[in-house]
């Protein structure tokens, strides 16, 4: 296989770089037996609200959308959410850990001189707090946020931040996401797309497939680094 | 309350005019114990695919999206879907019934001379088959489909079909939907919006509320008709 000439590797944040599992754990701790249902609906509504707002040009910072989605999900599931529990759940987003293989993978890429970025629906402060919390300070050349363009994935303007920041063509960027819909959106946009399919899910049926697929972030290394440096 | 001067009443199709319950029933019959999980995921994916395609300008007819969503949902739930079961489930969309109060409500409005329309994500043939199947032939002045504009709700161009067809301003249209997100999208667009909240769900937290709410389609009558004609 020829080595592709990537000018940068750009990562999705939540679920890809940062493990949001601790959010579900806390939900289960606060509401025993309901944690999984709550965290699943919360995530679904967080995405749904971002898509509806993107379609109708009603941008609102992702942190606020995340809060709205949590409050709705508790109402929907008849879970009594007091202010303390709400704050504790929201604060989990400020102390996310990285998946075990992530830091080493990012450091190897950094050592090899590959420009790295984050492109996320999150607002800038949210992402920067997560970067610090996960010990990733200084690893990224660009942190690209929905805040700049006031819309969300999969709309073109947010993906377009990456080729603009790295001054290259979309296909020269390897875009890495653990969210299947995001990996497909990235492919639609024109990136070279890598789906980190951590959960072994089937691919969404949207008539497009990411060019690459793996189950861990480190699975991108053979594609990017010469064999000797891994 | 002053009687609003509506120039037309425009209805969403699936779940609002047409009862999709029979789809879930058949799913349960084909896959005992899995029917509810399948029909819920199928619906969720059908909407998700429509939103992602709308955002990324990748229109595909709603019938095909519905089929894609069914195939994905079965894969995701590890349900073996043979061609016969797939066809039977898809064919349910051609024989949907109306909710019990719908026909009478539509006839009363029609008798009172209120212009009526349908505005749906469905493709034209799909909607027309459902209209015939539910005994609603001849009740509507306009059947407005995503096919014309090649995008889906909640994007402006599909909602814009209604004021164009009825030659009036958006707020002069009473838009009726049982889907909370659609009722909110309609409000965002500028319609006067009526949410038929059949399941008694909480309203989605999107910083906008439909102006009116009820639990049956007939709940729109007091708003539109003089008391004597009901």
Interface residues (C-beta under 8 A of the other chain):
Chain A: X44 X45 X48 X49 X51 X52 X53 X54 X55 X56 X58 X60 X68 X69 X71 X72 X75 X76 X154 X155 X156 X181 X184 X185 X188 X189 X201 X202 X204 X205 X206 X207 X208
Chain B: X44 X45 X48 X49 X51 X52 X53 X54 X55 X56 X58 X60 X68 X69 X71 X72 X75 X76 X154 X155 X156 X181 X184 X185 X188 X189 X201 X202 X204 X205 X206 X207 X208
